[in-house]
Amino acid sequence: MKGLLMWSIGKFLSEFQKNSSSWVNTVVMIIGLAMLGFAAYKIARGVISKKGDTNWVMVIIMIVLGAYMFANGTSSLTTLGNTGKDAVVKMGGDDRHGMPSSTILWYLP
């Protein structure tokens, strides 16, 4: 009985590991779709409303990021993270053991 229980837990964990990447990808795509929907709402509200309180820069950023996340899923987050890391490393000067040099650490809180 114990071997059967361990086998099912091991199988569950291996299947979970296989499927979790696709689930996370789906969640990121849904977040991107929600960003696009909210941007469409803000556009409609901004065009219909006479107040003019719509932040159009934020709407454009939401459209760009939402479309990027919806189209690429988790690979978009990896790309954005690597771009940020590369920018920090370039500002710092060199890359020792994956960390920026001490020159940029003076400016970080």
Steps between C-alpha positions, in 0.01 A plus 500: 500500500782740585668445163172566322452825693852621425464408135181704464650803679811480282290468188284792610804721559660411167175568315458824691850607398425421135169685499589797720694678227201487267271618781724796580520579129120499482472728806747750349304498175174560691661793684607643163148458366360673810741789446379534142138494613559762769686718249204474262270603786723799583506603133121483473457687828753763393335557164146511638580699814521875484725524809828413330643317800632205298874441522572417135862408564390232747241372251765467229736321740219262599425424134865432418573289810164320484546406135860393567399282796200355316705413193808357673387371841776423751777553247406869502567521874835325458599739221400807704691370803814430300480845340483662844790290628711592196425870552609484864819313410585750227447793738724333755789438267579130527341169589667304779323178587171626358497810721545862395817673611513697821475835319127465444439367850574847637187631327264222603292548817 
